Amino acid sequence: MMFNSTISPRVKKVLHTAKSFSTTERLVLAKLLLDSLVIDEAEDTADWLALGLAAFEKDWDNPDDAIYDQKSVSSALIGAHN
């Protein structure tokens, strides 16, 4: 177990309360705590992916790029006919 000096007072209070729990209750509590970390991490990952996609779309979908895309498509079509 961690040294008592590294455990916050809030965590110490929870541990003290958990000592009175049955083994099953402790396991349920442990699972819920671990699940909350996984859920938070998944939400954080989704948030970062959404931010990255928004930045990519903003960079990709701009008027200057649209002009370049039109020229590229026109060039490709002209080249296909020759």
N, C-alpha and C positions, 0 to 999 in steps of 0.2 A: 504494500500500500504506500501511497505517496507520503512524504513527510508532512506532518501537521502544519508546518509553517507555510507550505505552498497551497494549502486548501483554504479557499475563501470562507468567511463566516457563514455565508448562505449555503454553501455546499456542506459544511460541517453540520448545519442545522438539519438539512435533508438526510444526511447519513445517520445522524442521531435518531431521527424519526424512523428511518428505514430499518434500524436495528430491531424495532418491534414488529416488523412485517414478517409474514410467513415466507418460506422459501419461494413459493409460487408467486406471492405478491412482489418479492424482490425481482424475480425473473421477468414478470410483466413490466415492472418499472424499468428495468434495464433495457428490455426490448423497445419500450416506448421512447426512451431516451435515445437509443441508437437509431430508431426509425426517424426521429425528429431531425437527426443530423443528416441522414440520407436524403430526406425530403428537402431540407434546406439547401443541401449541396446541389440537388437536381434542379431546384428553382433558380439557384445562382447560375448554374450552367445554362439553363434556358434563357435567363436574362442576358447573359453575355452573348449567346448565339443570336438573340434578337437584336442586340445593339450592333453586332458585327454585320448582320444582314442589312440592317437599316443604313449603316455607313456604306456598305458595298452598293446598295441600290441607289443611294444618293450620288455616289461617285460614278456609277455605271450609267445611270439614267439622267443625263444632263444634256442641254441643247448642243453644246460643242461636240459631244460624242455622237449625238444623233446625226449631225452633219457628216461626220466621218463615216458613220454607218451607211448613210445614203450614198456617199461616194463609193464606198467599198462594194455595195450591192450593185450600183450602176456599172462599175468596172467589171465586176464578175459577170453580169449579164451581157455586156458588150463583148467580153472575152469568150463567152460561151457561144456567141453567134459567129465568131470568126473562125 
